Amino acid sequence: MRWTKTIIVVVLIILAIIFGIRMLTPEDTWICQKGNWVKHGHPKAPMPTTQCVK
């Protein structure tokens, strides 16, 4: 029973870390929408020169 509680706590901590990393990482990129490159956030990279096909 003691190991079960420990495993549950470890799994919850790992999930919290993954969730925290996901929420804190910036999502600054370019997205292809309807054939055009659209800014998502504030990307530091210039707009892609490849053709946007979707």
N, C-alpha and C positions, 0 to 999 in steps of 0.2 A: 504494500500500500504506500509506503514511503517513497519508493522508486517511481510510482505512478505520479505522485504529486510533483516530484522533481522533474520528470519528463515533461509534464504539462507546463510547468513554469519555464523550462528551457525553450519549448516550442513557442510559447507566448512571447518570450523575449526576442527570439529570432524573428517572429512575425512583426513585432513592433519595430525592430531595427529595419527590416525590409520596407515597411510602410513609411517610416521616417525618411529613409533615403529617397524613396519615390516622391514624397511630398516636398522635399527640400531641394531636389535637383532642378535646375532651371530647364525649361522646355523651350529654349530659343533655337529655332530651326526654320527651314523653309519647307512648306508643304505644297504638294502638287494638287490643285483643285480645278477641275473643269478645264484642263489644258493650260493653266496659268500657275506660276509660282507665287505663293502667298506667304507673307511673313507670319510666323507664329512666335509671338514674344518679340525679343530684340536680338535677332541673330547677329553675331559678330562676323560671320562669314558672308562674303558677297553672294548675290543671287546666283544659283547654279546656272551654268551655261548649257547644260544638257537639255534636251527637249523634254517638256513635261507632257506625258501622255497618260491620261486617265479618263 
